[in-house]
Each structure stands twice: as structure tokens, then as C-alpha cells.
């Protein structure tokens, strides 16, 4: 079917059309944005009052992760092993993805937060797959690029899918060190990840449930119990990601650097918070992290003293 070529519009006419779409107002869209900003602020304030431990943990993790990337980047040299250079680059993009996910969560976009958190977990197990040579770097990206040769895209996509499947199979579903209970927790975790990502099913199901119960359908962010699910997903995903930092041991700062103690405290905070959680899946992730992410690289030990209770981790 042929399409009709539209006549070129003057810039002023195009801008006027967009203002008409917005229903007028100056600047365009201000009313909608102000309503949204106000709702987001109410959510953040409500979270701080009711379960401030989530925000404290998230802010602490963001600062630590930002400092870690800067510390590691300063240690980077041409002699840094190529694979560790790739690990660092993956962590750089993961820092941005983490903050975007966390920022969405604390402003009331719980389901949207979880779609981003999924990528953090997938990157984490990909790094393990590379570390344990389950897959090669080339396989993850569809094969080696050869100048002058056309990329066979279907073949490359098939290679990428097979590499991802091989990582999950080896580390999770056919890992003899994991018990049936561990795999049950992983199935629950992946179930949430899939529902959050595929066709927005978590959010869609929530709206259906509200309608069935005769409750109004929210069109703006609001404080909701769904923050707990979103936080658990982000908590478990980032735990895996933080467990891969020892893979970059050549970029560790000097022994006297406070970074090492901070990293040990972070791992202790994950362990302690998981043990305090009422969620069996979150509790079970402590052993899963140890089994799936363990390598010959030594992870800093947790401090001997107990950490204070952290409210809001469920």
C-alpha cells in the first residue's frame, strides 16, 4: 500500500500543531508534569517516613557504586587484562541502569523499576559465565566481527540466545550445588522478572485486580505495597552484581584504601538484610549468591560485629 507524501510544514505551523495537541498552556505539558512531580514527591516522602531503610540502603549503594567505578577507573592501564576491561565497562553501564531503576522505585514507578533491575541480574550472571569460561565474549555478541564480511544476523542472534541459555543452565538450572529449594526461589524470582517485563503483566494485573474490587484506577504514582516487590527484585539483582566486583581484582585500590572495608560492610549489609527479610526468596538468596558467584578470588570478609537493624527490607 502506497502512503501519501505529506507536504512540508513551516516550523511555526508544526509547533502550533503540537501546542494544540497539548490543549494549550505555556509551557506545553506543564500541568501534566506538575501533577506528576507532586505525586512523585508524595511517594518519596511517604517511603522515607514508612520504610526509610529502603532509601537509606539505595542511597548508600549508589554512593558506594559510584565511588567504586571511579576508584577502578583510576587503576585502569593498557596492561589491564582485556576481560577485566570489559567487566569494568559493564559495571559502568550497570551503575547508570541501577540508579535509573532505584530512582523510578523511590518515585513510585515500581513495575518500571523492575524491568530495569532485570538487566542488572542478567549482566551479573553473564560476568560469572565469562569468569568460569562457560561462554566466550564473542559468543555473547554473536561471533567475531571480520572486516569485509557481512554479518549473518539470524546466525548471530541464534548464537547470542544459545550463549544466554548456556549460562543460565550451567549456573542455575543444572548447577548440582544448588538444591531444589534454591531452584524454587530462583523460579519465583524469574517469575517476577518475566511478569514485570513481558507486556507489563505485573502492572496490568494490578489494575485488573483494582477494577474487580471496585477501586479507582491510579493514573499517577502512589505509595503502594508493590514497593516491597520492586525493592526485593532490585535488592537481589544488585547483590549478584556486587558479588562480581572481585572479578576485577587487578583494579582494586591500594590495600590501605578504605574501599576494601566499605565493600566488606556492603556484603555484610546484604547478608544481614536478607536474613531479616520476611521473604523466603530473599532469605534464600544468601546461599544462591555464595554458590553461583563464588570463584577462587577472595571476597572481603564481613565485619565481626553485628550491623544495626535496617527497617523496610522485606
N, C-alpha and C positions, 0 to 999 in steps of 0.2 A: 504494500500500500504506500502510495506516494504521499509525502507530507507537504503542506503548503509553506513556502518560504515566507516568514513574516518580515514586514517592512522595518527597516532600521528606525529606531525611536531616538529622538533627541534626549540627551541626558536629563533635562528638566522634566520631560514627559514621563520618563521611566521612574524618576524619583517621586513624582506626583502620584503615579500609579501605586507605588509601594506605600506611600502615606495613606492613600485611600484604602488599601488592604488593611492597614493597621487601624482604620477608623478615625484617623486624625490624631491630634495630640502632638506635643513637642516636648522633648524629643520622641521620635517614633518608638512605641513599645514601652514607654516609661511606666505606665500604670501597671502593666503585667509584671514588669521587673520589680517594681517596688512591692507589690503584693507578695511576690516570690521571696524577695530578700527578707521581708518581715517574717514570713513563715519559717524560713531557714534559721533566722536568729532565734525564734522561739524554740525550735528544736534543739539548737546548740545549748541554749540556756537551760532548757529542761533536762538535757542529758548531763550537764555539769552539776545540776542540783541533785538529780536522782541516782545516776550511776557515773559519777565523775571519774572513777577508776579507769573507764574506757578511754576517756580523753587524756588522762594523765599518761597511761601506757602508750597510746598512739603518739602523743607529742614527744615523749621520751624516745620512742623508737625512731621517729622521724629525725630527731636531732642526732641520735647515735648513727643512724644510717648515713645521713648527710656528712657527718664528720668522718665516718669510715671511708666513704668514697674519696673524700679529699685526702685523707691520710694515705690510702693505697695509691692514688694517682701520683702523689709526690714520690713514691718509691718506684714508679714505673720507669724502666730504662730499655734501650734496644736489646739488652741481653735477657729481659724477662721472657720466660718460656712462652711461646706463641699461644698455647692453650690458656694459660693464665691471663694473657692479654684479652682473650675472648671472654673469659669469666668476668673480668673487670668490666668490660663493655656491657655484658648482660646485666651486671649489677647496677650500672649507671642508668640503663633504661628502666630497670626494676624500681629504682628509687623514685623516679617520676610516676610510674604506674602505682606504686604503693601510696604516694601522697595523694594522687587523684582519687584512689579508692577510699582512703581514710577521710579525705575532705568531703566526699559525697556522703559517706556514712554519717558524719557528725552534723551534716546539714539536712538529714532526713531522707536521702535517696538510698535507701537500704539495698534494694534489689539491684540498682545500677552499680552500687559499690561492689557487690559480689561478682558481677560479670568481669570486673577488672581484677579482682582478687584471684580469680581462676588462673589468669595468666601468670601470676606470681608463683603459684604452686607448680604449674607446668614448666616454668623456667627452672625451678628448684630441682625437680626430678630429671630434667634434661641435663643439668650440670652433673648430677650423680651419674647419669648414663654415660657421659663423656669421661668422667673421672674413672669409672670402672670399665671403660672401653667396651661398653655394651653396644654403642654405636660410634661412628666416626663423625667428625664435624661436617664432612662433605655429604654424608647420608642425610643429615638433618636438614640440609638445604637443597636436596635433590641432585646431588652429584657435583663433580668438579666442573667448573666453567672453563672451557677450552676456547681460546680466541679463534675466531673464524668458523666455529662450528655452531650450528643452530641448536638451541635448547629444545629437547623433546619434552614439552610441558606435561603431557599426560604421564610420561615415564617418570619425570622428576617429581610430580605430585604423588605418584604411587610410592616412590622411594621415601618421601617425607612421611607419608602415612604409616608405612611399614616400620620406619625408624621409631616413630612415636609409640606405635603398638609394642614394639620390641622392648622399649624402655619400661612401659607400664607392666608388661608381662613379667619381665625379669625382676623388677624391683618390688612389685606389689602383688600381682595375682598369682604368680608361680614362685614366689620367694618362700623357700622352705623354712626360713627363720621366722616368718610371720604365722601366727596361729589363725584359726577360723574366727576367733573373736576380733583379732586385728583386722582381718579382711572384712568382717561385718561393719566395723567402724569406717573403714575406707569406702565401702559401698554406700553407707549413709552420707559420708562426706561428698562423694562424687554425685550422689543423687541430688544433693542440694546445689552443687556446682552446675549440673546439667539443667536443672529446672530454672535456675536463675538466668542461665544463658540462652536456652532454647526457647525462642518465641516469647520470651518474658513470662514464662509459665508461672513462676512464683508470684509475681505481681498480679498477673491475670487471675490466678486462683484466689488471691486475697480479695480482689474486687467482686468476684462471683460470690464468695462467702459473705461479704458485707451486704450484697444485694439480697441474698437469700434470707438474711437476718433482718432485712428491712432497714438497714442503716444507710446513711448518706455515703456516696462515693467521693472520697477526697480527691481534689484536683491540685492541691498544693502539699508540700511536705508537712508531716505532722509527727509528733512524738508517738512512737508505737513500739509494741513488744518485738516487732520484727528487727529492731536494732540488735537484739541478742543473737539472732541467727546470723545477721550480717557480720557482727563482730566475731563470732566464733569462726566463720569462714575466713575472715581476714587474719585472725589470730593464728589459725592453723597453717594458712598459706605462708605467712611471713615467718613462722617458726621454721618451716622447711628451708626457706630462703636464707635465713640467718645461719642455719646449720651448715650451709655450703661455704661460709667465709673461710674456714680452714683450707679450702682448696686453693686459696690464693696466698699460701704461706710465704712465698717469696716476696710478697708485697707488704708483709707485716711490718709495722713500725718498730723502732728500737725496743729492746727488752725493757728499758726503763720508762717507756711511754705509758701513760695512764690508759691508753686504749685497751690494752690487754685485760686490765682489771674491769673496765667498763663492759667488755664483751662477756667476761665471766659472769658479771652481775646480770646482764641481759638474759643469758641462758638460764640462770637461776630463776629469774623472774618468770620466764616461760614455764619452767618446770613447776614452780610454786603455784602459779596461777592456774595451771591445768589441774593440779591436784585439788585445788579449792573449788573448781568448777562443778556445778551440779550435772553437767552434761557428760554422759558416759563416753560419748565420742571424743570430746575434748580431753577427758581424762586418759583415754586410751592412746592418744597421740603421743604421749611421752615415750612409750615403748616403740611406737612406729617410727618416730624420728630417730631414735637410737639405732634401730635395726637398718632402716633404709639409707640413712645418710652417713653412717659410720664408715670411716676409712682408716688407713694406717696413720693419717695425720692426727696429731693430738689436739683435742679441743680444750680450751682453757677450763679449769675446774671451777665449780660454783663455790662461793664463799661458805665457810662452815656455819656462820651464824644464820639464823632464820630471818627471812625477809618479813616486813610488816604486811599485814593483810591488805589486799587490794580489792576495793569494793567494785561491784559492777561487772566482774568477769564471770560469765555464766555459760 
